[in-house]
Amino acid sequence: MSYQSKSNISFSKGTSASTAVVVASTSENPKQPQQKQTAQQLVRENVQYLIEQLEAGHSEALTGFLRAMAVFRDYSLSNQLAIARQRPTASRVAGMYAWNQLGRYINKGEKGIAILAPVVGKRTKREEEKDKNGTILLGFRRVYVWAEEQTHGLPLPELEKVTGDAGVYLDRMREWVAAQGITLEYTEDISPALGMAYATNISILPGQSEAEELTTLIHEAAHLALKHGNRRTNTTKTVRETETEAVAFVVAQGIGINASSSASYIQLYHGNATLLIESLEKVQQTAAVMLAALLTEDNLSQEATEEVEAVQTVTTEASAA
């Protein structure tokens, strides 16, 4: 089996469900041997940093990670954590070659953002006869990307942006909920709660603004998608509410809705890196599914379903590496 790693990384900003996934980049010093580090090790390293920041009272570190999930939603969890830790303000990143192709160049002295890129192997003819897939994932290697503010040169072409008001996304969210076999009802009986989820039903308190109703619906749908009913015996209410508010924050950020209430509500564990990693993976996967539904015109298309499955597969492979 021969192997290769891609030497280019495409420009990326998480503005649509079809945004290209970052695959590789040239390193800062290609003559130096690559330091071996698995995706799981990188996740744990960055999660430990997050825990230390939270224990020191710096809750903005969590907000930075969740914002990275929204902006870089096509990236693996390990790379979202890495970008958020090294460059919390980054919204557009690319490798050196990709920036040069756009007429932009890395500013002198700028330090690259280290992420992990897949090393892809090419199957032999005999192996291809058994398996039609021509490539196989061999592992990961450290590569570097740079944020837009670390470059200079020609102005960037205008990227696709999310447009429309909350009502557009509210309609799509209602359609997605119905497609999951969930019954949606509006009732005053749940007051003063804004929403409630149980079994395959979601109740919403009427009279909310469209933006409030959207975030409430996302929150309650997240409870069901995260299977909190089945996890009540091994999770606390704080864990469950934290996960759902994190999903609401990521999705709201992804469609340009103010999610300050979610950001201020969120609290996380104290020192338990294993539980924190598990929650972040669940948050990322659930938010990716909802964003794919909200940011595509045909949210029930086969292409959207396959794309979401691909995002989840990459996340699982990176975490297991």
Short mmCIF file of the C-alpha atoms (twelve columns), coordinates in Angstrom:
data_MODEL
# 
_entry.id   MODEL 
# 
loop_
_atom_site.group_PDB 
_atom_site.id 
_atom_site.type_symbol 
_atom_site.label_atom_id 
_atom_site.label_alt_id 
_atom_site.label_comp_id 
_atom_site.label_asym_id 
_atom_site.label_seq_id 
_atom_site.Cartn_x 
_atom_site.Cartn_y 
_atom_site.Cartn_z 
_atom_site.pdbx_PDB_model_num 
ATOM 1   C CA . MET A 1   0.000   0.000  0.000  1 
ATOM 2   C CA . SER A 2   1.417   3.382  -0.972 1 
ATOM 3   C CA . TYR A 3   0.536   6.531  0.933  1 
ATOM 4   C CA . GLN A 4   0.408   10.256 0.499  1 
ATOM 5   C CA . SER A 5   -0.766  13.352 2.314  1 
ATOM 6   C CA . LYS A 6   -2.419  16.211 0.483  1 
ATOM 7   C CA . SER A 7   -0.254  19.334 0.265  1 
ATOM 8   C CA . ASN A 8   -2.947  21.971 -0.111 1 
ATOM 9   C CA . ILE A 9   -5.660  23.285 2.129  1 
ATOM 10  C CA . SER A 10  -8.657  25.126 0.753  1 
ATOM 11  C CA . PHE A 11  -9.997  28.464 1.947  1 
ATOM 12  C CA . SER A 12  -12.850 27.856 4.331  1 
ATOM 13  C CA . LYS A 13  -15.460 29.767 6.287  1 
ATOM 14  C CA . GLY A 14  -18.421 27.907 7.776  1 
ATOM 15  C CA . THR A 15  -21.233 29.754 6.013  1 
ATOM 16  C CA . SER A 16  -23.133 26.935 4.348  1 
ATOM 17  C CA . ALA A 17  -23.706 23.211 4.646  1 
ATOM 18  C CA . SER A 18  -21.717 22.671 1.438  1 
ATOM 19  C CA . THR A 19  -18.565 24.472 2.612  1 
ATOM 20  C CA . ALA A 20  -15.407 22.562 1.689  1 
ATOM 21  C CA . VAL A 21  -13.642 20.635 4.442  1 
ATOM 22  C CA . VAL A 22  -10.052 21.547 5.230  1 
ATOM 23  C CA . VAL A 23  -7.780  18.620 4.391  1 
ATOM 24  C CA . ALA A 24  -4.120  19.651 4.631  1 
ATOM 25  C CA . SER A 25  -1.497  22.371 4.404  1 
ATOM 26  C CA . THR A 26  2.201   22.933 4.138  1 
ATOM 27  C CA . SER A 27  3.977   23.045 7.494  1 
ATOM 28  C CA . GLU A 28  5.881   26.043 8.823  1 
ATOM 29  C CA . ASN A 29  9.155   24.147 8.419  1 
ATOM 30  C CA . PRO A 30  8.692   21.171 6.055  1 
ATOM 31  C CA . LYS A 31  12.307  20.063 6.527  1 
ATOM 32  C CA . GLN A 32  11.674  19.255 10.171 1 
ATOM 33  C CA . PRO A 33  10.202  15.809 10.950 1 
ATOM 34  C CA . GLN A 34  6.493   15.890 11.702 1 
ATOM 35  C CA . GLN A 35  5.675   15.500 15.395 1 
ATOM 36  C CA . LYS A 36  3.386   12.531 15.824 1 
ATOM 37  C CA . GLN A 37  0.142   13.416 17.590 1 
ATOM 38  C CA . THR A 38  -3.219  11.734 17.324 1 
ATOM 39  C CA . ALA A 39  -6.505  13.576 17.040 1 
ATOM 40  C CA . GLN A 40  -7.584  12.197 20.415 1 
ATOM 41  C CA . GLN A 41  -4.422  13.536 22.060 1 
ATOM 42  C CA . LEU A 42  -5.024  16.973 20.553 1 
ATOM 43  C CA . VAL A 43  -8.639  16.952 21.763 1 
ATOM 44  C CA . ARG A 44  -7.604  16.028 25.300 1 
ATOM 45  C CA . GLU A 45  -4.855  18.649 25.348 1 
ATOM 46  C CA . ASN A 46  -7.248  21.403 24.314 1 
ATOM 47  C CA . VAL A 47  -10.052 20.180 26.576 1 
ATOM 48  C CA . GLN A 48  -7.656  20.256 29.530 1 
ATOM 49  C CA . TYR A 49  -6.829  23.851 28.610 1 
ATOM 50  C CA . LEU A 50  -10.555 24.653 28.522 1 
ATOM 51  C CA . ILE A 51  -11.087 23.074 31.939 1 
ATOM 52  C CA . GLU A 52  -8.215  25.104 33.406 1 
ATOM 53  C CA . GLN A 53  -9.657  28.298 31.928 1 
ATOM 54  C CA . LEU A 54  -13.147 27.571 33.312 1 
ATOM 55  C CA . GLU A 55  -11.782 26.753 36.761 1 
ATOM 56  C CA . ALA A 56  -9.903  30.070 36.693 1 
ATOM 57  C CA . GLY A 57  -13.185 31.869 35.993 1 
ATOM 58  C CA . HIS A 58  -12.594 32.481 32.281 1 
ATOM 59  C CA . SER A 59  -15.951 31.314 30.859 1 
ATOM 60  C CA . GLU A 60  -15.264 33.158 27.590 1 
ATOM 61  C CA . ALA A 61  -12.989 30.243 26.658 1 
ATOM 62  C CA . LEU A 62  -16.066 28.011 26.344 1 
ATOM 63  C CA . THR A 63  -17.884 30.599 24.256 1 
ATOM 64  C CA . GLY A 64  -14.864 30.668 21.941 1 
ATOM 65  C CA . PHE A 65  -14.976 26.908 21.455 1 
ATOM 66  C CA . LEU A 66  -18.709 26.910 20.743 1 
ATOM 67  C CA . ARG A 67  -18.319 29.794 18.299 1 
ATOM 68  C CA . ALA A 68  -15.637 27.772 16.490 1 
ATOM 69  C CA . MET A 69  -18.122 24.909 16.180 1 
ATOM 70  C CA . ALA A 70  -20.534 27.242 14.400 1 
ATOM 71  C CA . VAL A 71  -17.967 28.900 12.131 1 
ATOM 72  C CA . PHE A 72  -15.940 25.769 11.353 1 
ATOM 73  C CA . ARG A 73  -18.753 23.230 11.546 1 
ATOM 74  C CA . ASP A 74  -17.303 21.047 8.748  1 
ATOM 75  C CA . TYR A 75  -14.081 20.536 10.708 1 
ATOM 76  C CA . SER A 76  -13.424 17.650 13.080 1 
ATOM 77  C CA . LEU A 77  -13.857 18.329 16.782 1 
ATOM 78  C CA . SER A 78  -10.093 18.189 17.335 1 
ATOM 79  C CA . ASN A 79  -9.488  20.935 14.753 1 
ATOM 80  C CA . GLN A 80  -12.333 23.104 16.056 1 
ATOM 81  C CA . LEU A 81  -10.767 22.951 19.514 1 
ATOM 82  C CA . ALA A 82  -7.296  23.649 18.108 1 
ATOM 83  C CA . ILE A 83  -8.390  26.710 16.104 1 
ATOM 84  C CA . ALA A 84  -10.454 28.135 18.974 1 
ATOM 85  C CA . ARG A 85  -7.574  27.787 21.404 1 
ATOM 86  C CA . GLN A 86  -4.862  29.222 19.153 1 
ATOM 87  C CA . ARG A 87  -6.868  31.896 17.317 1 
ATOM 88  C CA . PRO A 88  -10.263 32.547 18.964 1 
ATOM 89  C CA . THR A 89  -11.033 35.427 16.563 1 
ATOM 90  C CA . ALA A 90  -10.457 33.414 13.377 1 
ATOM 91  C CA . SER A 91  -13.388 33.197 10.973 1 
ATOM 92  C CA . ARG A 92  -11.611 32.380 7.691  1 
ATOM 93  C CA . VAL A 93  -8.567  30.132 7.506  1 
ATOM 94  C CA . ALA A 94  -6.508  28.566 4.733  1 
ATOM 95  C CA . GLY A 95  -3.096  27.102 4.021  1 
ATOM 96  C CA . MET A 96  -0.268  29.143 2.540  1 
ATOM 97  C CA . TYR A 97  -0.761  27.856 -1.001 1 
ATOM 98  C CA . ALA A 98  -4.505  28.570 -0.952 1 
ATOM 99  C CA . TRP A 99  -3.942  32.126 0.311  1 
ATOM 100 C CA . ASN A 100 -1.335  32.692 -2.416 1 
ATOM 101 C CA . GLN A 101 -3.806  31.515 -5.048 1 
ATOM 102 C CA . LEU A 102 -6.181  34.201 -3.795 1 
ATOM 103 C CA . GLY A 103 -3.486  36.859 -4.110 1 
ATOM 104 C CA . ARG A 104 -2.854  37.086 -0.390 1 
ATOM 105 C CA . TYR A 105 0.363   36.381 1.518  1 
ATOM 106 C CA . ILE A 106 1.243   35.525 5.106  1 
ATOM 107 C CA . ASN A 107 2.431   38.509 7.138  1 
ATOM 108 C CA . LYS A 108 6.036   38.272 8.246  1 
ATOM 109 C CA . GLY A 109 6.423   36.728 11.674 1 
ATOM 110 C CA . GLU A 110 2.894   35.290 11.847 1 
ATOM 111 C CA . LYS A 111 2.591   31.940 13.601 1 
ATOM 112 C CA . GLY A 112 0.496   29.279 11.880 1 
ATOM 113 C CA . ILE A 113 -2.494  27.598 13.509 1 
ATOM 114 C CA . ALA A 114 -1.624  23.929 14.014 1 
ATOM 115 C CA . ILE A 115 -4.349  21.451 13.090 1 
ATOM 116 C CA . LEU A 116 -4.404  17.776 12.102 1 
ATOM 117 C CA . ALA A 117 -4.840  16.675 8.476  1 
ATOM 118 C CA . PRO A 118 -5.590  13.140 7.268  1 
ATOM 119 C CA . VAL A 119 -2.829  11.079 5.671  1 
ATOM 120 C CA . VAL A 120 -4.478  9.196  2.814  1 
ATOM 121 C CA . GLY A 121 -3.121  5.930  1.440  1 
ATOM 122 C CA . LYS A 122 -3.725  4.521  -2.008 1 
ATOM 123 C CA . ARG A 123 -4.898  0.934  -2.177 1 
ATOM 124 C CA . THR A 124 -3.073  -1.599 -4.343 1 
ATOM 125 C CA . LYS A 125 -4.849  -3.068 -7.354 1 
ATOM 126 C CA . ARG A 126 -5.435  -6.282 -5.436 1 
ATOM 127 C CA . GLU A 127 -6.969  -4.378 -2.530 1 
ATOM 128 C CA . GLU A 128 -9.144  -2.343 -4.915 1 
ATOM 129 C CA . GLU A 129 -10.575 -5.569 -6.336 1 
ATOM 130 C CA . LYS A 130 -11.839 -6.397 -2.842 1 
ATOM 131 C CA . ASP A 131 -12.888 -2.867 -2.002 1 
ATOM 132 C CA . LYS A 132 -13.932 -0.353 -4.669 1 
ATOM 133 C CA . ASN A 133 -12.863 2.580  -2.464 1 
ATOM 134 C CA . GLY A 134 -9.538  3.744  -3.922 1 
ATOM 135 C CA . THR A 135 -8.125  5.356  -0.759 1 
ATOM 136 C CA . ILE A 136 -7.819  4.576  2.921  1 
ATOM 137 C CA . LEU A 137 -7.229  6.784  5.964  1 
ATOM 138 C CA . LEU A 138 -3.830  5.934  7.464  1 
ATOM 139 C CA . GLY A 139 -3.723  8.511  10.232 1 
ATOM 140 C CA . PHE A 140 -3.184  12.221 10.833 1 
ATOM 141 C CA . ARG A 141 -0.278  14.673 10.726 1 
ATOM 142 C CA . ARG A 142 0.202   18.199 12.032 1 
ATOM 143 C CA . VAL A 143 -0.192  20.952 9.426  1 
ATOM 144 C CA . TYR A 144 -0.680  24.728 9.561  1 
ATOM 145 C CA . VAL A 145 -3.314  27.238 8.479  1 
ATOM 146 C CA . TRP A 146 -3.501  31.018 8.872  1 
ATOM 147 C CA . ALA A 147 -6.434  33.327 9.588  1 
ATOM 148 C CA . GLU A 148 -7.403  36.100 7.174  1 
ATOM 149 C CA . GLU A 149 -6.104  38.798 9.534  1 
ATOM 150 C CA . GLN A 150 -2.665  37.165 9.396  1 
ATOM 151 C CA . THR A 151 -2.431  37.834 5.656  1 
ATOM 152 C CA . HIS A 152 -2.258  40.810 3.302  1 
ATOM 153 C CA . GLY A 153 -2.932  41.325 -0.395 1 
ATOM 154 C CA . LEU A 154 -5.952  41.393 -2.674 1 
ATOM 155 C CA . PRO A 155 -9.408  41.750 -1.106 1 
ATOM 156 C CA . LEU A 156 -11.249 38.469 -0.783 1 
ATOM 157 C CA . PRO A 157 -14.175 37.646 -3.049 1 
ATOM 158 C CA . GLU A 158 -17.482 37.984 -1.248 1 
ATOM 159 C CA . LEU A 159 -18.512 34.632 0.210  1 
ATOM 160 C CA . GLU A 160 -22.017 33.242 0.447  1 
ATOM 161 C CA . LYS A 161 -23.699 34.614 3.561  1 
ATOM 162 C CA . VAL A 162 -26.730 33.523 5.471  1 
ATOM 163 C CA . THR A 163 -29.580 35.912 4.654  1 
ATOM 164 C CA . GLY A 164 -33.207 36.264 5.662  1 
ATOM 165 C CA . ASP A 165 -34.925 36.728 8.997  1 
ATOM 166 C CA . ALA A 166 -35.552 34.262 11.795 1 
ATOM 167 C CA . GLY A 167 -38.887 33.295 10.230 1 
ATOM 168 C CA . VAL A 168 -37.162 31.534 7.335  1 
ATOM 169 C CA . TYR A 169 -35.156 29.342 9.696  1 
ATOM 170 C CA . LEU A 170 -38.120 28.869 12.020 1 
ATOM 171 C CA . ASP A 171 -40.147 27.379 9.146  1 
ATOM 172 C CA . ARG A 172 -37.260 25.091 8.200  1 
ATOM 173 C CA . MET A 173 -36.795 24.026 11.816 1 
ATOM 174 C CA . ARG A 174 -40.490 23.180 12.080 1 
ATOM 175 C CA . GLU A 175 -40.215 21.107 8.890  1 
ATOM 176 C CA . TRP A 176 -37.142 19.303 10.198 1 
ATOM 177 C CA . VAL A 177 -38.836 18.540 13.514 1 
ATOM 178 C CA . ALA A 178 -41.863 17.113 11.675 1 
ATOM 179 C CA . ALA A 179 -39.566 14.998 9.487  1 
ATOM 180 C CA . GLN A 180 -38.138 13.403 12.647 1 
ATOM 181 C CA . GLY A 181 -41.628 12.215 13.615 1 
ATOM 182 C CA . ILE A 182 -41.916 14.799 16.398 1 
ATOM 183 C CA . THR A 183 -45.288 16.389 17.167 1 
ATOM 184 C CA . LEU A 184 -45.117 20.164 17.703 1 
ATOM 185 C CA . GLU A 185 -47.828 21.976 19.658 1 
ATOM 186 C CA . TYR A 186 -48.364 25.454 21.090 1 
ATOM 187 C CA . THR A 187 -49.953 25.661 24.515 1 
ATOM 188 C CA . GLU A 188 -50.215 28.025 27.490 1 
ATOM 189 C CA . ASP A 189 -50.307 25.026 29.831 1 
ATOM 190 C CA . ILE A 190 -46.498 24.879 30.084 1 
ATOM 191 C CA . SER A 191 -46.152 28.494 31.352 1 
ATOM 192 C CA . PRO A 192 -43.846 29.850 32.703 1 
ATOM 193 C CA . ALA A 193 -41.600 27.445 30.738 1 
ATOM 194 C CA . LEU A 194 -40.880 28.572 27.180 1 
ATOM 195 C CA . GLY A 195 -40.719 25.015 25.884 1 
ATOM 196 C CA . MET A 196 -40.916 21.385 26.913 1 
ATOM 197 C CA . ALA A 197 -39.852 18.120 25.245 1 
ATOM 198 C CA . TYR A 198 -40.954 14.607 26.120 1 
ATOM 199 C CA . ALA A 199 -41.073 11.306 24.194 1 
ATOM 200 C CA . THR A 200 -41.764 12.430 20.612 1 
ATOM 201 C CA . ASN A 201 -43.507 15.702 21.489 1 
ATOM 202 C CA . ILE A 202 -42.421 19.320 21.790 1 
ATOM 203 C CA . SER A 203 -44.601 21.992 23.396 1 
ATOM 204 C CA . ILE A 204 -43.885 25.679 22.801 1 
ATOM 205 C CA . LEU A 205 -45.291 28.619 24.760 1 
ATOM 206 C CA . PRO A 206 -47.087 30.917 22.270 1 
ATOM 207 C CA . GLY A 207 -46.415 34.650 22.080 1 
ATOM 208 C CA . GLN A 208 -42.620 34.493 21.722 1 
ATOM 209 C CA . SER A 209 -40.814 36.480 19.034 1 
ATOM 210 C CA . GLU A 210 -39.688 34.468 16.015 1 
ATOM 211 C CA . ALA A 211 -36.055 34.529 17.173 1 
ATOM 212 C CA . GLU A 212 -37.051 33.431 20.695 1 
ATOM 213 C CA . GLU A 213 -39.284 30.679 19.366 1 
ATOM 214 C CA . LEU A 214 -36.522 29.455 17.058 1 
ATOM 215 C CA . THR A 215 -33.950 29.134 19.838 1 
ATOM 216 C CA . THR A 216 -36.553 27.528 22.107 1 
ATOM 217 C CA . LEU A 217 -37.465 25.005 19.410 1 
ATOM 218 C CA . ILE A 218 -33.792 24.229 18.772 1 
ATOM 219 C CA . HIS A 219 -33.266 23.759 22.521 1 
ATOM 220 C CA . GLU A 220 -36.181 21.345 22.892 1 
ATOM 221 C CA . ALA A 221 -35.332 19.452 19.694 1 
ATOM 222 C CA . ALA A 222 -31.777 19.095 20.991 1 
ATOM 223 C CA . HIS A 223 -33.099 17.422 24.158 1 
ATOM 224 C CA . LEU A 224 -34.718 14.737 21.984 1 
ATOM 225 C CA . ALA A 225 -31.810 14.431 19.530 1 
ATOM 226 C CA . LEU A 226 -29.363 14.027 22.426 1 
ATOM 227 C CA . LYS A 227 -31.612 11.286 23.847 1 
ATOM 228 C CA . HIS A 228 -31.729 12.922 27.249 1 
ATOM 229 C CA . GLY A 229 -34.756 10.848 28.201 1 
ATOM 230 C CA . ASN A 230 -32.618 7.708  27.977 1 
ATOM 231 C CA . ARG A 231 -29.640 9.330  29.711 1 
ATOM 232 C CA . ARG A 232 -31.396 10.639 32.823 1 
ATOM 233 C CA . THR A 233 -29.924 7.930  35.030 1 
ATOM 234 C CA . ASN A 234 -26.291 8.707  34.132 1 
ATOM 235 C CA . THR A 235 -26.409 12.490 33.632 1 
ATOM 236 C CA . THR A 236 -27.379 15.427 35.807 1 
ATOM 237 C CA . LYS A 237 -29.842 18.163 34.867 1 
ATOM 238 C CA . THR A 238 -26.897 20.580 34.612 1 
ATOM 239 C CA . VAL A 239 -25.212 18.304 32.068 1 
ATOM 240 C CA . ARG A 240 -28.378 17.929 29.995 1 
ATOM 241 C CA . GLU A 241 -29.234 21.633 30.017 1 
ATOM 242 C CA . THR A 242 -25.630 22.568 29.255 1 
ATOM 243 C CA . GLU A 243 -25.590 20.308 26.200 1 
ATOM 244 C CA . THR A 244 -28.868 21.664 24.839 1 
ATOM 245 C CA . GLU A 245 -27.906 25.312 25.409 1 
ATOM 246 C CA . ALA A 246 -24.560 24.619 23.729 1 
ATOM 247 C CA . VAL A 247 -26.367 23.214 20.673 1 
ATOM 248 C CA . ALA A 248 -28.672 26.249 20.640 1 
ATOM 249 C CA . PHE A 249 -25.668 28.576 20.824 1 
ATOM 250 C CA . VAL A 250 -23.795 26.837 17.983 1 
ATOM 251 C CA . VAL A 251 -26.831 26.681 15.685 1 
ATOM 252 C CA . ALA A 252 -27.846 30.278 16.420 1 
ATOM 253 C CA . GLN A 253 -24.304 31.478 15.717 1 
ATOM 254 C CA . GLY A 254 -24.320 29.535 12.456 1 
ATOM 255 C CA . ILE A 255 -27.435 31.311 11.158 1 
ATOM 256 C CA . GLY A 256 -26.631 34.749 12.557 1 
ATOM 257 C CA . ILE A 257 -29.165 34.827 15.389 1 
ATOM 258 C CA . ASN A 258 -28.193 36.468 18.687 1 
ATOM 259 C CA . ALA A 259 -27.459 33.666 21.168 1 
ATOM 260 C CA . SER A 260 -26.252 35.698 24.138 1 
ATOM 261 C CA . SER A 261 -28.772 34.059 26.465 1 
ATOM 262 C CA . SER A 262 -27.379 30.611 25.648 1 
ATOM 263 C CA . ALA A 263 -23.804 31.799 26.093 1 
ATOM 264 C CA . SER A 264 -24.483 33.300 29.514 1 
ATOM 265 C CA . TYR A 265 -26.423 30.232 30.703 1 
ATOM 266 C CA . ILE A 266 -23.795 27.617 29.890 1 
ATOM 267 C CA . GLN A 267 -21.889 25.952 32.703 1 
ATOM 268 C CA . LEU A 268 -19.556 22.967 32.372 1 
ATOM 269 C CA . TYR A 269 -17.977 20.254 34.475 1 
ATOM 270 C CA . HIS A 270 -15.104 20.773 36.883 1 
ATOM 271 C CA . GLY A 271 -12.057 18.764 35.896 1 
ATOM 272 C CA . ASN A 272 -13.737 15.782 34.222 1 
ATOM 273 C CA . ALA A 273 -12.113 15.809 30.801 1 
ATOM 274 C CA . THR A 274 -13.704 12.521 29.684 1 
ATOM 275 C CA . LEU A 275 -17.276 13.744 30.240 1 
ATOM 276 C CA . LEU A 276 -16.467 17.095 28.674 1 
ATOM 277 C CA . ILE A 277 -15.110 15.452 25.511 1 
ATOM 278 C CA . GLU A 278 -18.193 13.245 25.259 1 
ATOM 279 C CA . SER A 279 -20.494 16.244 25.578 1 
ATOM 280 C CA . LEU A 280 -18.617 18.323 23.001 1 
ATOM 281 C CA . GLU A 281 -18.817 15.482 20.494 1 
ATOM 282 C CA . LYS A 282 -22.564 15.135 21.054 1 
ATOM 283 C CA . VAL A 283 -23.020 18.912 20.779 1 
ATOM 284 C CA . GLN A 284 -21.048 19.078 17.530 1 
ATOM 285 C CA . GLN A 285 -22.873 16.205 15.856 1 
ATOM 286 C CA . THR A 286 -26.335 17.419 16.873 1 
ATOM 287 C CA . ALA A 287 -25.605 21.009 15.833 1 
ATOM 288 C CA . ALA A 288 -24.194 19.813 12.480 1 
ATOM 289 C CA . VAL A 289 -27.442 17.969 11.708 1 
ATOM 290 C CA . MET A 290 -29.593 20.993 12.550 1 
ATOM 291 C CA . LEU A 291 -27.398 23.466 10.660 1 
ATOM 292 C CA . ALA A 292 -27.487 21.248 7.578  1 
ATOM 293 C CA . ALA A 293 -31.284 21.354 7.754  1 
ATOM 294 C CA . LEU A 294 -31.492 25.109 8.312  1 
ATOM 295 C CA . LEU A 295 -28.899 26.137 5.726  1 
ATOM 296 C CA . THR A 296 -30.146 24.193 2.735  1 
ATOM 297 C CA . GLU A 297 -33.273 24.921 0.722  1 
ATOM 298 C CA . ASP A 298 -34.162 21.233 0.416  1 
ATOM 299 C CA . ASN A 299 -33.459 20.197 3.978  1 
ATOM 300 C CA . LEU A 300 -34.786 16.697 3.437  1 
ATOM 301 C CA . SER A 301 -32.629 15.930 0.387  1 
ATOM 302 C CA . GLN A 302 -30.439 12.845 0.211  1 
ATOM 303 C CA . GLU A 303 -27.380 15.037 -0.375 1 
ATOM 304 C CA . ALA A 304 -27.890 16.849 2.932  1 
ATOM 305 C CA . THR A 305 -28.337 13.545 4.746  1 
ATOM 306 C CA . GLU A 306 -25.149 12.113 3.227  1 
ATOM 307 C CA . GLU A 307 -23.223 15.292 4.073  1 
ATOM 308 C CA . VAL A 308 -24.265 15.169 7.729  1 
ATOM 309 C CA . GLU A 309 -23.313 11.493 7.915  1 
ATOM 310 C CA . ALA A 310 -19.910 12.356 6.447  1 
ATOM 311 C CA . VAL A 311 -19.327 15.064 9.102  1 
ATOM 312 C CA . GLN A 312 -20.221 12.588 11.842 1 
ATOM 313 C CA . THR A 313 -17.921 9.920  10.338 1 
ATOM 314 C CA . VAL A 314 -14.948 12.308 10.208 1 
ATOM 315 C CA . THR A 315 -15.569 13.315 13.829 1 
ATOM 316 C CA . THR A 316 -15.717 9.682  14.948 1 
ATOM 317 C CA . GLU A 317 -12.559 8.742  13.051 1 
ATOM 318 C CA . ALA A 318 -10.648 11.740 14.404 1 
ATOM 319 C CA . SER A 319 -11.676 10.992 17.970 1 
ATOM 320 C CA . ALA A 320 -10.657 7.352  17.625 1 
ATOM 321 C CA . ALA A 321 -7.296  8.135  16.026 1 
# 
